[in-house]
């Protein structure tokens, strides 16, 4: 054994000399940060599979539950491949302009085991960001459940992610023009929630309402399933927001804590409104308010303190409640699972509030403080610019893509007979429940 050890030591030394890049990469790597982002990656994917899938699946009728689960699953696998091919490069490649990351990292060209993004492996950073790209189009599913063809859905979500999500991610997080302006969007108020919410609204308008919209037959078939999915979303959101610190540090800890507070306050405020209006709080309202609180805190989770999270969560719960009521009861728009009033409006409110509450002048409500030389007024204008730019761009591209997909797939909607039958059978020739 002594002779073997004597041989192994000089051989190991020679290998290290021949591979200096390995040694340097290890010197730069922060093990704690890497471990946290690996964990956050799993948490954010957990939000979509199974969290969002179960949350949405329980909210539709029995005859459509499998179709919703299949849509979320199919989006996850398709966007993962699209991310590998061009998505990561467009969003986070060396920017060729203020609007586009280019294709120099297509198919992860030039990225290997030693490539670093800050003090974590670039593959870990890329995998973490991939989970954001997966959940964003999956959120839109809630606007068109029970009536869009599976083929049209898959083509639309693929093109939408390619032409909307990837460029907007570059604008805000990849060194693009909104990031250069100083837009505060810690974890996806504009990139995720505004884009998904606006796309959901446009899709609902283009598709039209379900045949029995606003009747009792459209009630959720399994709120137990939705509660389970909502709980998974809540837990997974810690990776979404706290993981966006890209480090295992105080910023991540604060983001996690304010995320939890905002979710709790959002749920409480929604329950309180229902209690006052109807005499009883509903389970559906409680979990919807929780999601509203989470969506609203997302852009501000790196900017506000715990007291600020109370304001954000309360704003999210109250504003999103009335937005939901107005959209369905007054405008009669069948955004089936309230994607725009919860995620879109929540993302807008949170992005706007981040520009106010980030100021160190607000004491216990603030977070990290405005950048040197900035004022609340100037920061709020940047926030409004970010909301309008991402919202308008998303609306225009979504409308165009829906028309293109409709032409390619011979229409977006299933037939009336298929809608009556349910998409489980119509699209997949299976049933969610065998009983």
N, C-alpha and C positions, 0 to 999 in steps of 0.2 A: 504493500500500500504506500510505503514511503517513497519508493521509486516512481510510482504512478503520479503521486502528488508533485514530485520534483519536476516531472515532465509537463504536468498540466499548468503549473504556474507560469513558466516562460512562454508556453503556447498562448495562454490567455493574454499575457502582456503584449505579445506580437499582434494578436487579433485586435486589441484595443488601439494599438499604434496604426494599424492598417485601416481602422474605422473610426477616425476622430469625430465624425459627425454624430455617431451614436453617443459618445461621451458628452459632447457639448449639448446635445438634445436633452439628455438626462439632467445635466446641470441646470437647464432653463426650466424644466418641468416642475410644477408645484403639485405634489401628490394630493394634498387636501382639496385644492380647487378642482383638480381632475376628477377625483372621486365624487365631489358634489355635483358637477355637471353631468357625469355619467348617471347619477341618481336622478337628477332633474330631467334628463332625456327620457328615462323610463317613466317618470311621473307624467310628463306631458303626453307621451304616447298613450299612457293609461287613461288620460282624459278622453281621448277619442275612442280607443278600444280598451275597455268596454264602456267607459263612462258616458260619453255623449250618445253612443249607440243605444244603451239601455234607457237613458233619459228620453231621447226622442222615441224610441220603440214603444215605451209605455204610454206615450201621449197620443198615438194613433189608434185606429180601430184594429180589431183582431185580424181582419183580412189583409192588413197592410204591414203588420209588425215585422215579418221576415224581410220585406222589401226595404224597410228603413235600415235594418241591421246590415243587409247586403250592400246598400248604398254607402254607408260609412266604411265598411270593410273594403269595398272596391276602390273607394277614394284613397284610402290609406296605402294600398299596394301600388296603385297607379302613380300617385304623386311621389312615392318613394323612388320609383324608377325615373320619373321626370326630373326629380331633384338631382339624381346621379348624372343624367345626360347633360342637362344645361342649367337646371335651376340654381344650384349653388353658385355657379359661375356668374349668372346674371345678377343674382342678389348680392354676392359677396366677393366677386372677382375683382382684380385690380381695375378700378373704374376707368372706362374709356371716355366717359363724360359724366355730367352730374345726374344723368338719368338712366344709366345703363352700365352694368358691371362687365359686359363683354363676355366672350366665350373662351378666354384663355385657360380657364379651369374646367371646361367641359369634360365630362367623363373623369373628373378629378385629376386631370393632367397635372403633373408636377407635385402631387400630394402623396406622401408616403408615410411610413411609420415615424419618421423623424420630423415631419413638418409640424410647425408650431403656430398657434394663434394666441399671442400673448404668452401666458405660462401654462397653457393646456394644449394637448395635441390638436392639430387642426381637424382631424377626423372626429374628435369628440365635439368640437364647436360645430362642425357641419352637421353631425347627427342631431345635436340639440336644436339647431335652427330648422332642420328638416321636419321635426315634429310640429313646429308652428305652421309650416307650409301644409302639413297634412290636415290639421284641425280647422284651418280657415275655410277652405271650400266645404268641409264636412258640416260646418255651421249653417251654410246656405241651404243644405238639405231640408231643414225645418220649414222653409218657405214654400216648398213645392211637393211635400209628401202627399201620397195618395193619388197623384195625377200625372206625374212626368214619366215618360218612357225611360227605362233603364239605359238604353243606348244613348238617348239624348242627354241624360244626366251625366253619363261618364264622359262623353265628348265635350259637353259644356264645361264641366268642372276642370277637365284637363286644359282646355284652351284658356279658361279664365285664370287658372293658376299661372299659366305660362305668360299671359299678356297683362294680367293685373297684379297678382300677388308678388311675383318675382321682381318686377320693376319697382313697385311701391316699397318693398322691403329694402331695395337698394337706395331709394330716395331717403329713407329714414335711418336705416341702420348700416347700410353698406358704403357710406361716404358720399351719398348723393345730396341733392340740393336742399332738401328739407332738413337733413342732419346738419348741413353746413350753416343753415339759418339759425340753428339752435333749438329746433323743435324738441319738446320734452315728450317722449313716448317710451317709457322704460321697458314695457313688455308687450305692447301691441294695441294700444287704443285706436290708432289710425290704421296701422298695418294689418291688424287682424279684425278688430271689431267694426270699425267704420267701413272697411271694404266689404266684409261679409254682410253687414247689416244693409248697406245700400244695395248690394247685389241681390239680397233677398227681397227687398222692396220692389226693385225693377222686375225681378223674375215673377213675383206674385202678380204684378200688374199685367205683364205680358201674357202669362198663362191664364189668368182669370180664376175665379173662385171655383171651389169644388161644388158639385151639383147640390149637395145638401148643406152648404155653408151656413153657419149660425143656427143650426137645428140641433136637437138633442143627440142625434145619431153620430155627431162628430166628437162626442166626449171621449176622453182618454179611456182606453180599455184596461189599463193595468197601472194604477198609480204606485203600487208597490215597486214595480220595475223602475218607474221614473224616480222614485225616492232613492232607490239603490244607485241608479246612475248619477243622480244629483250629488249624493255623498261622495262618489268617486271623483266627480268633477271638482268638488271642494278640496279634497285631498290633493288631487293632481295639480290644482292651480298653484299650490305652493312651489312646485317645480317650474311652472309657467312664469311666475313673478319673481320668486326668490332666486331661481336659476338664472334669471336675466342679469343678475349682478356679475355673473361669470366668475365668481369667487366665493369661497366659504369664509365670509367675513361679516362685519357689522351691517353692511348695506343689505346683504342677503337676509340677515336676521330681521332687520327692520321691515324689509319688503314682505317677508313671511307674516310678521305680526300684523301689519296694517291690512294685508290681504284678508286675514281671518276676521279682523274687527269689521271691516267693510261688508263682508259676506253676512256676518251676524246681524249688523244693523240694517242691511238691505232686506233680509228676511223679516225682521221685526217690524220694520216700517210698512212693508206690504201687508203683513198680517194685521197690523193695527188699522189700516185703511179699510180692509175687508170687514173687520170686526165692527167698526163704526158704521159702515154702509149697510152691511147685511146681517149683523148680529152674531156672525160666526166667522172665524178665520178658516180658510181652506188649506188643505195640504198642498194642492197645486199652487196656490198663491205663495205659500211659504218657500217652496223650492224655487219658484220663479223669481221671487224677491232676492233670494240668495244669489242666484246667477246674475241678477241685475247688479247687486253689490260687487260681485267679483269682476264683472265686465267694466264697471265704472272705476274701480281702483286700479285696474291693470296699467293704464298709462301713467298714473300718478304714484305707483307703489314705490318708486325710487325717489320720490320728491316730498312726501308728506310724512308727518309723525303720527303717532297713535290718535291724538286728538283730531288731527286733520282727517284721519280715516273715518271718524264718526260723521263728519260733514259729507265726505264723499259717499259713504254707504247710505246715509239718509237721503241724499240727493238722488242717488241711483234708484233706491226703492220707490221714492215718491214720484219722481219724474217718469221713470219707466212704467210705473203702474198706469198713470194717466195717458201716457203715450200708447200703451197697449189698448186701453179702453177706447181712445179716440180713433185709432187706426181701424179697429174692427167694428165698433158700434156706430161711429159717425161716418167714416169714409168707406166702410164696407169692403175693406181690402183683406183678402184671405192670405195673409202671411201666416200660414197655418199654425206654426209653433212659436210665433212672436219673435222672430229673429231680428227684424229691424227695431221694434220698440224696446227690446231688451239689450241686444248687443250693439246695434247701430247707435241708438240714442244714448245708451250707457257709455259707449266708447267716446262719443262726442262730449258728453257732460264731463267725463273724467279727464279727457284731454284739455278741455277748457279750464277746469278747476286746477289742474296741475300747474298752469301758468300763474294762478293766483296764490295757491297755497305753498308753492316752492319758496316764496319770499321769506327771508330770515326776519323781516320786520313783523311777521305774524306770530312770532314767539312759538308757543307750544304746538301750533297748527302746522308749522313749516317743517320742511325736511332738510335738504342739503343747502338751501340758499340759492338765489339767482347768481348767474355768472357775473363776474365783475363788470360794472358799467351798465348792466341791464336794469330795467325797471319793470314793475308789474305790468304797466300799460304796454310796453314794447313786447314783453314776453307773451301777453295775452294775444296780441296781434299775430305773433308767430304761430301760436296755437290755433287761432282761427284760420290762418292761411293753410296750415296743415290739414285741418278738418275739411275745408272747402276743396283743396286741391285733390286730396285722396277721394273725397266723396264724388266730386264732379267727374273725375277721370274714371272712377269705377262705374258710375251710372252710364256714361257714354259707351264704354267698352262692353259692359254687360249687355246693354240693349243690342248692340251690333252683333255680339257673339250669339245671343239667343236667336236672332234672325238668321244668321248663317247656319247654326245647328239645326234650326227648324227646316231649312231648305235641304240640308244634307240628309236628315233622318226622316223626311216626309212628315214633319210635324213634331211638336214637343210633347203633346199630350197623348195619353192612351185614349182609346175610344170610350164612349159613354158606357157601353156594355162591359168593357174591361174595368172601368172605374167602379161600376156597380159590383162586379165580381170580386174585385180586390187585386192589388198588384202582386201579392204573393203567388197567386195562380197565373195571372196574366203575364208577368215578367219572368217567373222562375219555375212555374209548374210545381210548386211546393207549398206547404202550409207551415206557418209558424207554430201552430198547435195541431196535434194529431187527433185530439179528442173532439 
